[in-house]
Amino acid sequence: MNTIDRFVERLKKINIKVALVGNYPWVYLETVNGKRVKETFRGNHGFTAFFIVKDGITWSDRRTVFLKIREMCVIKDTLSQIIENK
C-alpha cells in the first residue's frame, strides 16, 4: 500500500472522505467531505497534497495539507450545527 492509499484509508476510518486528482507530477486535494477545495498551493491548478517523484511519492507539505483538511471539516461541521439549531 502506498502513501496515497494509506492517507485516504486512514482518513476514511475517522469519517473524513477526500478525493484526489492527479496531473503528473502533482496530486491535488480536490474535495474534503464533498466540499471542493478552491485554494491553490504549490501548483497552478489546485491544492497540491503530493508530488510524484522518481523515487515514489512525497508530501508537498504534510502540515499544510492537514491544516486544510481540518479547516474544511470545521467549516462543514459548524454549518451543520447552525442549521440543526434553527
C-alpha positions, -999 to +999 in steps of 0.1 A: +000+000+000+015+033-010+014+067+007-017+080-010-037+048-003-027+049+034-036+086+036-071+081+021-079+049+041-068+064+074-089+095+069-119+072+060-115+055+094-122+088+111-151+096+088-133+121+065-137+115+028-111+130+005-110+130-033-076+134-050-069+141-087-036+137-104-018+155-131+018+142-132+038+152-111+012+168-089-016+151-069-042+176-059-067+176-030-100+180-048-127+176-022-129+171+016-162+155+027-178+166-006-167+202-003-145+214-031-111+228-022-108+261-041-074+274-030-041+266-048-010+255-030+023+247-047+007+243-080-012+264-106-044+243-107-052+231-073-042+224-037-011+201-041-011+173-015+016+151-030+043+151-057+051+120-078+089+119-080+115+095-094+117+075-061+079+074-054+055+098-038+063+126-014+042+151+005+041+187-007+038+199+029+022+175+054+013+202+080-004+224+054-023+196+039-037+185+073-045+221+083-065+225+051-084+192+058-091+204+094-103+237+081-126+222+056-141+198+082-146+225+108-164+247+083-188+219+073-194+208+109-201+244+121-226+250+093-243+217+101-247+227+138-260+261+128-287+245+105-297+220+132-301+247+158-326+267+137 
